[in-house]
Amino acid sequence: MPDLTDSIESMEQLAAVWRVMVLDRDSHADVRDLPGVAVRWADCRFAFWNCVTLTEQGADAGLLKQRLGEAAEIMRSKERPGFLWVFEDLLDDEARAGLADAADRVGLECAFPGTGMAAELPALSEPAHPDLTFVRVTTDEQLRAYADINSRAYGFPLEDGRDGLGRSALWKERVHAYLGVRDDGTPVSCAATVEAEGRLFVLLVATHPEWERRGYGEAVTRKALYEGSRATGLTRATLHATAAGAPVYPRIGFRPNSPMRFFALRG
């Protein structure tokens, strides 16, 4: 089994950050820590704020089957859909090899893969991009633009992102959230960092699909890291990357640690 230090850190960062985000969205949200399962579920339209993750280290095939069944039942009890996040390196070899079949037996299907990553940030210089001005999110209008970029990037209805982030005081005051804005005033990319247990966590990085492959996502991520590190003094950073975003982060200094799979209820 690989060294689990980074994988455990990645899972624990999810549990810590999502607790804050979900309670920001709904102070009565489901944020239970059950045996082997952490629930972070706002039951809102923004599916990323509806989360369950497995937390045990070295789970074997039998325990995995049990925990997947428990997670699926939690998900079925909710009004809104969401995801089960599985950090594959926390499973033993047999459980990892049988993950897809075990999930299928309890009515779960893989929605998309991901990768946990971490970095020890070097001394960062002031980021720049010739096409962009970086604007910190401090108003409801800017926060709505941030939500809309994420919705478009991930294929959600605009109202889903707005339901997740709209009118959040946390995102306007404590999160280092930035928009990349073109000269004509169009917001085209976004990224944020937030302090979590002595680390900077990078979250909800996105680029409008019409403006991809111009370096906008990398540039605004560098800005969020630069400002977050400058404000907090933190140099350890973590994130969870989708397959589309994963190639960007090594250029900033992030190393992949645990492969991840996101599962949704079938049908």
C-alpha positions in Angstrom: 0.0 0.0 0.0 1.4 3.5 -0.8 2.3 6.1 1.8 -1.1 7.4 2.9 0.0 10.7 4.4 -1.0 12.9 1.4 -4.2 10.9 0.7 -5.3 11.2 4.3 -4.5 14.9 4.2 -6.6 15.2 1.0 -9.6 13.5 2.5 -9.4 15.5 5.7 -9.1 18.7 3.8 -12.3 17.8 1.9 -14.1 17.1 5.2 -12.9 20.3 6.8 -13.5 22.7 3.9 -16.8 21.2 2.9 -18.1 21.5 6.5 -17.6 25.2 6.4 -19.0 25.6 2.8 -22.1 23.5 3.5 -22.9 25.3 6.8 -22.4 28.6 5.0 -25.0 27.6 2.5 -27.4 26.2 5.2 -26.8 26.5 9.0 -28.9 23.4 9.4 -27.1 21.3 6.8 -26.2 17.6 7.4 -22.6 17.6 8.5 -22.4 14.3 10.4 -19.2 12.4 11.0 -20.3 8.7 11.0 -18.1 5.6 11.4 -16.2 5.5 8.1 -18.4 8.1 6.4 -18.4 11.9 6.5 -21.6 13.7 5.4 -21.4 17.2 4.1 -24.8 17.8 2.5 -26.5 21.2 2.0 -29.3 19.5 -0.1 -29.2 22.5 -2.4 -29.2 22.7 -6.2 -25.4 23.1 -6.4 -24.4 19.4 -6.5 -20.9 20.0 -5.3 -22.2 21.1 -1.9 -24.0 17.7 -1.6 -21.2 15.4 -0.6 -20.4 12.2 1.2 -16.9 10.7 1.5 -15.4 7.6 2.9 -12.9 8.2 5.7 -11.3 4.9 6.8 -7.8 4.0 6.0 -7.0 0.5 4.5 -10.7 -0.5 4.1 -11.0 -4.0 2.7 -13.5 -5.3 0.2 -16.1 -6.3 2.9 -15.9 -3.0 4.7 -16.0 -1.1 1.4 -19.2 -2.9 0.4 -20.8 -1.9 3.8 -19.7 1.7 3.6 -20.8 2.1 0.0 -24.3 0.8 0.9 -24.5 3.2 3.8 -23.4 6.1 1.6 -25.9 5.2 -1.1 -28.7 5.1 1.5 -27.8 8.6 2.8 -27.8 9.9 -0.8 -31.2 8.4 -1.4 -32.6 10.1 1.7 -31.9 13.5 0.3 -34.0 15.7 -1.9 -31.2 16.9 -4.2 -28.5 14.8 -6.0 -24.9 15.0 -5.0 -21.7 12.9 -5.1 -19.9 10.3 -3.1 -16.1 11.1 -3.2 -13.8 8.1 -2.9 -10.1 8.5 -2.3 -8.9 5.3 -3.9 -5.5 5.0 -2.1 -7.4 4.8 1.2 -8.7 1.4 0.1 -6.6 -1.8 0.2 -5.6 -3.4 -3.1 -8.5 -5.8 -3.3 -11.1 -3.2 -2.4 -9.6 -0.7 -4.9 -9.7 -3.3 -7.7 -13.3 -4.1 -7.0 -14.5 -0.5 -6.4 -16.6 -0.1 -9.6 -18.4 -3.5 -9.2 -19.0 -2.8 -5.5 -20.5 0.6 -6.3 -22.6 -0.8 -9.0 -24.2 -3.4 -6.7 -25.5 -0.6 -4.4 -26.8 1.5 -7.3 -23.9 3.9 -7.7 -22.1 4.8 -10.9 -18.9 6.7 -11.6 -19.7 10.3 -12.6 -16.1 11.4 -13.3 -12.6 10.9 -12.0 -10.4 13.3 -10.1 -7.1 13.6 -8.4 -6.0 14.9 -5.0 -3.0 17.2 -5.2 -0.8 19.1 -2.8 2.1 21.6 -3.0 4.7 23.4 -1.0 4.4 26.8 -2.6 7.6 28.6 -3.6 8.0 32.3 -3.1 5.2 33.6 -5.3 5.5 36.6 -7.5 2.6 38.9 -8.4 0.7 36.9 -11.1 -0.2 38.6 -14.4 -1.8 37.7 -17.7 -1.8 40.1 -20.7 -5.6 39.6 -21.3 -6.8 39.8 -17.7 -7.4 42.0 -14.8 -7.9 40.1 -11.5 -10.8 41.2 -9.3 -11.5 40.0 -5.8 -15.1 38.9 -5.2 -16.6 41.3 -2.7 -20.1 42.0 -4.1 -23.2 39.9 -4.9 -22.8 40.7 -8.6 -19.2 39.4 -8.6 -20.2 36.3 -6.7 -23.0 35.6 -9.2 -20.4 35.9 -12.0 -18.2 33.4 -10.1 -21.1 31.0 -9.8 -22.1 31.4 -13.4 -18.6 30.6 -14.7 -18.6 27.4 -12.6 -22.1 26.4 -13.8 -21.1 26.9 -17.4 -17.8 25.1 -17.0 -19.4 22.0 -15.3 -22.6 21.9 -17.4 -25.0 23.0 -14.6 -28.0 25.3 -15.0 -27.0 28.8 -14.0 -29.5 28.7 -11.1 -27.7 25.7 -9.6 -24.4 27.7 -9.1 -26.3 30.7 -7.9 -28.2 28.6 -5.3 -24.9 27.3 -4.0 -23.0 30.6 -3.7 -25.6 33.4 -3.9 -25.5 36.0 -1.2 -22.7 34.2 0.8 -21.0 36.5 3.2 -18.2 33.9 3.7 -17.3 34.0 0.0 -17.2 37.8 0.0 -15.2 38.2 3.2 -13.1 35.2 4.2 -12.5 33.3 0.9 -9.8 34.7 -1.4 -12.0 34.4 -4.5 -10.9 36.0 -7.7 -12.3 36.6 -11.2 -10.2 36.9 -14.3 -11.8 39.8 -16.3 -11.0 40.7 -19.9 -10.6 44.3 -21.0 -14.2 44.5 -22.1 -15.4 43.7 -18.6 -16.3 40.1 -19.3 -15.4 37.7 -16.4 -14.0 34.6 -18.0 -12.2 32.6 -15.3 -12.3 32.2 -11.5 -10.4 30.5 -8.6 -10.5 30.7 -4.8 -8.4 29.7 -1.8 -9.5 29.4 1.8 -7.6 28.6 4.9 -8.3 25.1 6.3 -6.3 23.5 9.2 -3.0 25.2 8.4 -3.3 24.9 4.6 -4.6 26.8 1.7 -7.3 24.9 -0.1 -8.0 25.7 -3.8 -11.6 25.4 -4.8 -14.1 26.0 -7.6 -11.5 26.8 -10.3 -13.3 27.3 -13.6 -13.0 28.9 -17.1 -15.9 29.9 -19.3 -16.0 27.2 -22.1 -15.8 29.9 -24.8 -12.5 31.1 -23.3 -10.6 27.9 -22.6 -7.0 27.1 -23.5 -5.7 30.7 -23.1 -4.0 30.2 -19.7 -6.8 32.0 -17.9 -7.5 29.2 -15.4 -3.8 28.9 -14.4 -3.4 32.7 -14.1 -6.4 33.2 -11.8 -5.4 30.2 -9.7 -2.0 31.7 -9.2 -3.6 35.0 -8.2 -5.8 33.2 -5.6 -2.8 31.3 -4.2 -0.7 34.5 -4.2 -3.2 36.5 -2.3 -4.3 33.7 0.0 -0.6 33.0 1.0 0.2 36.6 1.4 -2.8 37.1 3.7 -2.3 34.0 5.8 1.4 33.2 5.6 0.6 29.6 4.6 2.7 27.8 2.1 1.1 24.3 2.0 -1.7 24.1 -0.5 -4.1 21.3 -1.4 -6.8 20.8 -4.0 -9.0 18.3 -5.8 -8.7 18.4 -9.6 -11.0 17.1 -12.2 -9.5 15.4 -15.2 -9.8 18.6 -17.3 -8.0 20.7 -14.7 -5.4 18.2 -13.6 -2.7 19.2 -16.3 -2.7 22.8 -15.1 -1.7 22.4 -11.5 1.7 20.7 -11.8 2.8 23.9 -13.6 2.1 25.8 -10.4 4.0 23.2 -8.3 1.2 20.7 -7.3 1.9 17.0 -7.1 -0.8 14.3 -7.6 -1.3 12.1 -4.6 -4.6 10.1 -4.3 -6.6 9.2 -7.4 -10.3 9.9 -6.8 -13.7 8.8 -8.2 -16.9 10.7 -7.9 -20.0 8.5 -7.7 -23.7 9.4 -8.2 -26.8 7.4 -7.8 -27.7 5.5 -10.9 -30.8 6.6 -12.8 
